Amino acid sequence: MHFNERVWMGVPGGAPFTRGPVVLTEALSHIGAYGKTALYDAVERGFLHLSDAGNPHRALVVVSDGGDNASAMPFERLLQHAQQADTIIYTIGLFDQSSRDRNPRILKELAAATGGEAFLPGSIRGATAVLERIARDIRSTYLVGYEPTNTVRDGNYRNVRVVVDAAGRGTLKVRARPGYFAPASTEP
């Protein structure tokens, strides 16, 4: 997907997804940074688009300076959607250090809310290594089940802390969502 003050599909031909490197290269060759920025609207549209994906493991890679001056959606609502979405967000912050629009804090918050990671590579050349790392990370993601002891169906946000005990296995890095929304009761 591409975005400036509006959001549109980047893959040509109306295909919702592709594995074709030629198609991806074509889509990426038409990126242009101009006009205003609707970052929050673009991420929300990304969630909607990924909800149609057949693969249950969903990741959204956001390349931006973190600035937003054109979205209809406020950041607080987007952050709540990010916490509820079944999607990991990786952010790559590319910006000129003198830019007044850059906002790396937003990129870090979006990634943290979903168990993803924020990267600030400093250059386009550094972004290539970051994308390779994200690809490896996506391929080595594991799903851990969790059954809460608090079974109250109140719709509230609950914090979760994941701890790994890997005696003799060296240091393992765990990155997980900081919590979840409990189901809400359907009773009146």
Backbone as a ProteinNet text record, in pm:
[ID]
protein_1_A
[PRIMARY]
MHFNERVWMGVPGGAPFTRGPVVLTEALSHIGAYGKTALYDAVERGFLHLSDAGNPHRALVVVSDGGDNASAMPFERLLQHAQQADTIIYTIGLFDQSSRDRNPRILKELAAATGGEAFLPGSIRGATAVLERIARDIRSTYLVGYEPTNTVRDGNYRNVRVVVDAAGRGTLKVRARPGYFAPASTEP
[TERTIARY]
84.4	0	89.1	39.9	109.6	20.4	81.3	1.2	74.7	-2.1	37.4	-83.6	-156.6	-278.1	-394.5	-372.7	-469.1	-394.7	-471.3	-413	-458.9	-367.3	-405.3	-317.9	-368.4	-297.6	-172.7	-65.4	59.4	82.3	24.9	45.4	-38.2	24.5	-49.9	-147.5	-244.9	-339.9	-449.2	-457.2	-563.5	-544.1	-428.4	-403.1	-392.9	-461.4	-455.3	-320.2	-255.4	-125.4	-45.7	86.1	170.1	295	349.9	480.1	583.3	538.5	625.5	721.3	851.6	950.4	940.6	905.3	893.3	776.6	665.4	547.7	578.9	648	684.6	780.4	876.2	969.7	895.9	801.4	719.9	641.9	581.4	503.6	593.4	711.1	801.9	865.9	869.3	931	843.5	720.4	628.6	601	686.4	668.7	719.2	638.5	678.3	637.2	728.8	699.3	667.1	538.6	495.4	359.8	328.4	199.4	196.6	76.7	57.9	68.2	58.5	77.7	-38.3	-103.5	-212.1	-163.2	-60.9	-1.5	-102.6	-177.6	-270.8	-379.2	-430.6	-531.5	-471.6	-345.9	-280.4	-262.2	-221.2	-203.4	-338.5	-441.3	-575.5	-620.5	-596.2	-633.2	-551.4	-427.4	-344.4	-404.7	-455.8	-523	-641.6	-722.7	-840.5	-799.9	-695.4	-648	-596.7	-521.9	-466.2	-572.9	-686	-792.6	-845.3	-821.3	-862	-754.9	-640.7	-530.6	-562.2	-521.6	-545.9	-453.4	-335.9	-237.9	-272	-279.7	-313.6	-200.4	-77.4	35.1	48.9	13.2	8.4	109.5	178	273.9	255.5	266.8	257.3	389.1	457.1	582.2	550.1	572.7	541	671.2	688.2	805.3	756.7	805.1	754.7	850.7	825.2	898.7	821.7	702.9	622.1	531.3	548.6	464.5	328.2	229.1	94	28	-17.7	-85.1	-210.8	-262.2	-377.9	-478.3	-454.4	-544.2	-674.3	-779.6	-908.3	-907.6	-832.4	-828.1	-727.9	-769.1	-672.7	-579	-459.4	-359.7	-408.7	-477.1	-522.8	-613.9	-702.3	-791.1	-713.1	-616.8	-533.3	-455.9	-403	-326.8	-415.3	-539.6	-632.3	-660.8	-679.2	-699.1	-575.5	-457.3	-333.3	-325.8	-369.4	-368.4	-467.7	-573.7	-676.9	-651.4	-577.4	-554.9	-465.8	-488.8	-406.9	-292.4	-219.3	-114.1	4.2	123	245.2	288	323.3	370.7	520.7	593	733.8	739.2	810.5	821.5	966.7	982.6	1114.6	1106.1	1176.9	1175.7	1285.8	1245.9	1341	1305.9	1399.7	1373	1501.2	1488.5	1596.5	1596.5	1710.4	1719	1668.1	1671.4	1625.2	1475.1	1407.9	1265.1	1183.9	1094.4	1006.8	891	862.2	749.4	781.9	907.7	944.1	891.5	851.8	800.3	831.9	957	994	917.9	870.6	794.3	669.6	600.5	479.5	514.2	622.7	665	698.6	764.1	799.2	674.7	578.4	455.3	372.7	361.2	285.3	346.8	477	544.6	530.5	553.8	547.6	408.1	304.5	166.4	129.1	203.7	168.8	271.5	375.1	481.2	581.7	575.6	669.7	793.4	861.1	984.4	998	1052.3	1077.5	1225.6	1254	1391.7	1409.9	1522.3	1556.6	1694.7	1702	1831	1917.3	1862.6	1943.5	1968	1945	1965.2	1887.6	1869.5	1804.2	1886.3	2017	2105.3	2086	2071.3	2047.1	1911.2	1816.1	1680.9	1682	1771.5	1779	1812.6	1911.1	1947.2	1832	1760.5	1645.6	1536.8	1507.5	1405.5	1444.1	1572.3	1618.4	1600	1627.1	1607.9	1460.3	1373.7	1229.6	1183.2	1231.2	1193.8	1235.5	1355.7	1400.8	1313.4	1280.5	1199.4	1061	1001.7	868.3	873.3	979.2	990.4	1020.2	1067	1100.9	1010	888.3	791.6	720.9	702.4	632.7	507.3	407.2	282.6	279.8	252.5	243.6	101	41	-95.2	-94.8	-203.2	-213.9	-357.4	-374	-507.3	-508.7	-583.7	-581.8	-650.6	-601.6	-668.6	-787.6	-783.3	-895.4	-990.7	-1103.5	-1198.2	-1315.4	-1306.5	-1413	-1419.7	-1537.1	-1557.9	-1600.7	-1501.9	-1532.3	-1482.7	-1414.1	-1365.2	-1248.1	-1193.3	-1081.6	-948.6	-852.1	-717.5	-643.5	-576.1	-500.5	-354.8	-265.3	-121.6	-74.9	22.2	81.2	232.2	303.1	448.4	492.3	571.1	619.4	762.7	786.4	919.5	960.4	1084.5	1134.8	1246.1	1235.8	1340.9	1403.7	1521.7	1588.1	1724.8	1725.9	1852.1	1935.4	2058.4	2149.8	2127.6	2035	2004.8	2059.1	2129.7	2181.1	2072.3	2099.9	2006	1902.3	1777	1668.5	1600.8	1564.4	1496.6	1347.8	1267.3	1123.2	1064.5	986.3	913.5	767.5	683.6	542.5	457.5	330.8	236.9	238.3	223.7	224.6	93.5	-7.6	-134.7	-240.2	-364.1	-475.9	-604.6	-707.3	-838.9	-917.1	-967.4	-1051.7	-1181.6	-1240.4	-1370.9	-1472.4	-1567.1	-1674.6	-1793.4	-1864	-1982.6	-2089.7	-2157.1	-2267	-2401.4	-2399.1	-2522.9	-2559.2	-2690.8	-2731.9	-2703
-116.9	0	123.5	226.6	354.9	457.6	562.5	668.3	800.9	903.8	1041.7	1098.2	1195.2	1239.2	1143.2	1047.3	939.9	806.8	696.2	562.1	484.3	413.6	333.8	208.4	110.8	-16.3	4.4	-59	-45	-154.8	-273.1	-385.2	-361.2	-362	-335.3	-448	-413.8	-512.8	-549.4	-479.4	-505.9	-632.5	-697.8	-818.4	-779.6	-851.2	-813.9	-843.7	-951.6	-991.2	-1054.9	-1059.9	-1125.2	-1180.6	-1283.5	-1338.3	-1310.4	-1249.1	-1227.2	-1111.8	-1138.2	-1031.8	-922.7	-959.5	-859.8	-765.6	-821.8	-740.9	-648.7	-701.6	-618.7	-506.2	-538.8	-436.3	-326.2	-365.1	-267.3	-178.9	-238.5	-161.7	-64.2	-110.4	-25.9	84.5	66.9	168.1	291.9	286.2	399.5	473.3	454.7	524.6	666.6	761.1	901.4	973.1	1042.8	1117	1260.8	1292.7	1428	1452.7	1577.4	1612.7	1588.7	1584.7	1559.6	1410	1373.3	1234.2	1185.5	1077.6	1014.4	877.7	878.7	756	671.7	731	654.5	588.5	662.5	605.8	489.6	502	396.3	269.8	284.1	166.1	99.1	178.4	121.7	46.7	104.1	37.2	-90.3	-88.2	-208.9	-320.3	-286.6	-386.4	-447	-361.9	-410.2	-500.3	-460	-538.4	-675	-677.8	-803.9	-896.3	-841.1	-927.1	-1020.5	-988.7	-1074.4	-1177.5	-1172.3	-1264.2	-1404.3	-1504.1	-1642.3	-1690.9	-1632.1	-1674.3	-1614.5	-1696	-1641.6	-1560.6	-1577.4	-1500.3	-1374.7	-1260.7	-1136.5	-1036.3	-973.1	-869.2	-751.8	-634.2	-510.8	-437	-407.9	-333.1	-190.6	-96.1	44.3	121.1	181.4	264.5	408	488.8	625.7	706.9	837.9	922.3	937.3	877.2	882.1	1002.7	1096.8	1216.3	1189.1	1262.2	1251.2	1387.6	1438.1	1567.2	1565.3	1442.6	1436.5	1326.5	1247.8	1135.2	1180	1107.3	1126.8	1054	945.6	866.4	924.9	944.8	991	877.3	912.7	812.1	722.3	775.5	695.8	582.1	609.9	506.3	404.2	450.7	359	266.9	321.9	242.1	134	167.1	67.3	-40.6	-1.3	-100.1	-188.7	-129.7	-206.7	-310.8	-273.6	-367.1	-480.9	-456.4	-557.2	-639.8	-585.5	-653.7	-775.5	-874.2	-994.3	-978.1	-868	-831.4	-773.3	-815.9	-758.3	-643.8	-531.5	-417.9	-400.4	-393.6	-355.8	-217.4	-126.1	7	36	104.9	148.5	298.8	369.7	515.1	567.4	628.9	692.7	840.4	924.6	1067.5	1146.8	1268.2	1364.8	1416.1	1415.7	1458.1	1600.5	1682.9	1820.9	1836.2	1728.1	1734.2	1761.5	1858.4	1888.7	1790.9	1716.9	1624.5	1487.4	1454.7	1320.6	1296.2	1172.7	1138.4	991.5	962	823.2	763.2	846	795.9	721.8	775.6	711.1	574.2	565.7	438.7	337	380.2	291.2	243.5	331.4	294.1	193.7	215.5	122.3	-17.6	-24.6	-154	-221.2	-148.4	-206	-257.8	-188.9	-228.3	-362.9	-408	-531	-642.5	-618.2	-717.7	-712	-605.6	-587.3	-513.6	-453.1	-382.2	-259.7	-153.9	-31.5	-23.4	17.5	32.9	173.8	234.5	367.6	358.2	304.8	272.9	392.1	509.2	625.4	647.3	544.9	560.8	453.6	479	380.6	252.3	266.2	149.4	63.1	127.2	53.8	-12.9	40.8	-17.1	-156.1	-182.6	-314.4	-421.1	-394.4	-489.8	-507.6	-400.7	-408.1	-496.7	-479.7	-561.4	-709.6	-738.6	-876.8	-933.1	-851.8	-896	-920.8	-832.7	-850.5	-979.7	-1006.6	-1130.1	-1252.9	-1251.6	-1363.9	-1375.2	-1261.2	-1259.4	-1319.3	-1281.1	-1332.4	-1483.9	-1533.1	-1677.6	-1755.5	-1689.1	-1761.5	-1722.1	-1681.5	-1645.2	-1769.6	-1776.4	-1888.5	-1837.8	-1922.4	-1890.2	-1960	-1883.9	-1938.4	-1919.5	-2026.9	-2019.1	-1967.8	-1905.8	-1847.5	-1862.8	-1916.4	-1927.6	-1843.4	-1733.6	-1642.8	-1702.9	-1664.5	-1704.7	-1613.3	-1492.1	-1398.6	-1423.8	-1484.2	-1520.1	-1422.4	-1309.8	-1210	-1153.3	-1154.4	-1106.6	-959.9	-873	-730.6	-639.7	-695	-614.6	-524.5	-538.3	-453.3	-503.2	-412	-445.1	-510	-619.8	-691.8	-701.3	-665	-672.8	-817.1	-853	-986.4	-970	-1052.5	-1053.4	-1196	-1211.5	-1342.9	-1358.9	-1468.6	-1498	-1635.3	-1646.2	-1772.3	-1823	-1948	-2013.4	-2116.2	-2087.6	-2174.2	-2215.7	-2286.6	-2330.4	-2407.9	-2364.4	-2431.1	-2398.2	-2307.6	-2273.9	-2137.7	-2071.4	-1938.5	-1833.4	-1717.7	-1607.2	-1614	-1613.1	-1609.9	-1474.2	-1420.7	-1292	-1316.5	-1262.9	-1276.1	-1138.6	-1132.1	-1009.5	-1049.7	-989.1	-1026.6	-902.4	-917.1	-809.1	-782.5	-658	-628.5	-663.4	-703.6	-739.3	-769.4	-777.7	-810.2	-754.3	-746.7	-706.8	-834.3	-844.2	-957.9	-952.4	-1066.3	-1063.8	-990.2	-928.6	-860.7	-955.3	-944.3	-1027.1	-991.4	-1093.1	-1068.9	-1064.7	-1085.4	-1080.7	-935.5	-905.5	-765.5	-723
0	0	0	-63.3	-65.4	3.1	53.5	112.5	109.4	96	124.3	197.2	139.2	207.1	180.9	91.5	66.3	68.7	69	76.9	-46	-113.1	-228.9	-236.4	-310	-325.2	-410.8	-372.1	-445.3	-546.9	-521.9	-613.3	-738	-855.9	-978.9	-1013.2	-1092.8	-1142.1	-1044.2	-933.2	-837.2	-755.4	-765.4	-686.4	-539.2	-450	-309.3	-244.8	-286.4	-232.6	-345.5	-328.7	-428.2	-362	-421	-380.9	-488.7	-597.1	-711.8	-692.8	-698	-679.3	-786.3	-907.9	-1014.8	-984.8	-940.5	-907	-789.3	-688.6	-572.8	-613.1	-698	-744.7	-818.6	-902	-975.3	-878.4	-776.8	-678.9	-602.6	-564.6	-487.5	-571.1	-702.4	-788.5	-804.3	-759.8	-775.3	-645.3	-547.4	-420.3	-437.4	-395.7	-402.9	-275.7	-215.7	-93.2	-130.6	-130.3	-163.1	-97.8	-77.9	-18.8	131	184	327	354.7	484.8	524.4	610.9	566.7	642.1	692.4	776.3	827.5	903.6	994.6	1078	992.8	895.7	805.4	724.8	684.7	606.7	689.7	815.1	901.2	925.2	950.7	969.8	844.5	729.6	604	586	631.9	628.9	713.3	832.6	916.6	842.5	781.2	708.5	592.7	521.6	408.1	453.6	561.3	610.3	668.4	707.7	761	652.1	524.6	413.1	376.2	441.5	408.7	458.7	382.6	421.1	531.3	543	641.9	778	882.6	1014.9	1078.8	1030.5	1083.4	999.3	1056.1	979.7	1033.8	941.1	977.3	882.3	938	861.2	879.3	769.5	774	730.1	819	793.5	776	659.2	631.9	628.6	721.6	735.3	820.5	823.8	917.3	1048.7	1055.7	1177.4	1185.5	1095	1096.6	1037.2	1083.5	1029.4	1039.7	925.6	925	838.1	807	718.6	752.8	858.4	888.3	952.2	918.3	985.4	1118.9	1129	1251.6	1350.6	1475.7	1576.8	1619.3	1663.7	1700.2	1813.1	1911.9	2025.5	1979.3	1883.4	1832.2	1749.5	1671.4	1594.7	1688.7	1796.4	1891.9	1954.1	1983.7	2036.8	1932.1	1806.9	1700	1685.8	1699.4	1689.5	1801.2	1921.1	2033.4	2012.1	1938	1914.6	1788.7	1695.4	1567	1586	1506	1508.7	1408.7	1423.7	1329.6	1405.9	1371	1427.7	1336.6	1396.1	1317.6	1339.7	1228	1227.7	1163.7	1224.5	1165.6	1130	1018.7	973.4	957.5	1042.6	1037.7	948.3	838.7	747.6	741.5	781.7	780.5	785.3	741.6	750.8	895.2	958.7	1098.9	1120.2	1016.5	1031.5	1004.8	968.4	938	1063.9	1055.6	1169.1	1177.8	1070.4	1068.6	1127.1	1141.9	1187.9	1330.2	1356.5	1488.3	1517.6	1553.7	1580.9	1699.4	1791.5	1906.9	1861.6	1761.7	1709	1651.5	1577.8	1518.7	1627.4	1732	1843.3	1916.9	1939.8	2010.8	1930.5	1800.1	1715.9	1719.6	1704.8	1705.7	1842.2	1948.8	2083.6	2117.3	2072	2103.3	2042.3	1940.9	1870.2	1887.5	1965.9	1980.4	1867.7	1788.1	1678.2	1724.8	1630.7	1663.7	1574.4	1630.2	1554.5	1520.9	1398.1	1351.8	1299	1330	1281	1217	1093.9	1033.6	994.5	978.2	944.9	796.7	713.9	569.5	494.4	366.1	279.4	276	270.8	266.1	391.7	505.9	630.8	633.9	560	556.3	493.7	400	337.2	439.8	524	629.5	728.3	757.6	848.3	787.8	660.9	595.1	594.9	576	582.3	722.9	823.6	962.8	991.9	943.8	963.6	897.1	777.7	707.4	788.3	844.8	928.8	1053	1111.8	1233	1206.2	1095.8	1060.6	1042.4	982.5	959.1	1086.7	1191.6	1315.1	1431.5	1400	1502.9	1553	1683	1743.6	1813.5	1818.2	1883.3	2018.4	2122.8	2256.9	2305	2352.5	2404.7	2547.7	2584.7	2718.3	2766.3	2885.1	2943.4	3071.2	3071	3186.3	3308.5	3424.2	3548.4	3576.3	3525.5	3540.1	3423.2	3450.9	3344.3	3334.7	3402.5	3396.5	3255.2	3196.4	3058.3	3063.9	3090.5	3111	2999	2897.1	2785.5	2820.6	2939.4	2981.4	2926.6	2920.2	2875.2	2991.9	2962.3	3064.6	3021.8	3111.4	3084.4	3097.1	3015	3017.7	3010.6	3087.1	3082.4	3051.2	2946.3	2905.5	2954.4	3027.1	3079.8	3026.5	2980	2926.8	3016.1	3054.9	3131.2	3038.2	2991.3	2893.9	2945.6	3055.7	3115.5	3013.2	2996.4	2905.5	2758.3	2727.6	2587.4	2547.7	2636.7	2605.1	2621.8	2571.2	2583.2	2471.3	2509.5	2412.4	2422.2	2308.4	2305.8	2286.2	2375.7	2365.3	2338.8	2234.4	2204.9	2193.2	2272.5	2273.8	2295.8	2266.7	2295.4	2445.3	2485.3	2628.7	2698.4	2621.9	2683	2578.5	2623.6	2534.6	2595.4	2513.3	2560.8	2591.6	2714	2751.1	2671.6	2646.3	2578.8	2665.9	2600	2673.5	2684.7	2791.5	2813.1	2709.4	2661.3	2566.2	2638.3	2769.8	2848.8	2878.8	2885.6	2913.5	3055.8
[MASK]
++++++++++++++++++++++++++++++++++++++++++++++++++++++++++++++++++++++++++++++++++++++++++++++++++++++++++++++++++++++++++++++++++++++++++++++++++++++++++++++++++++++++++++++++++++++++++++

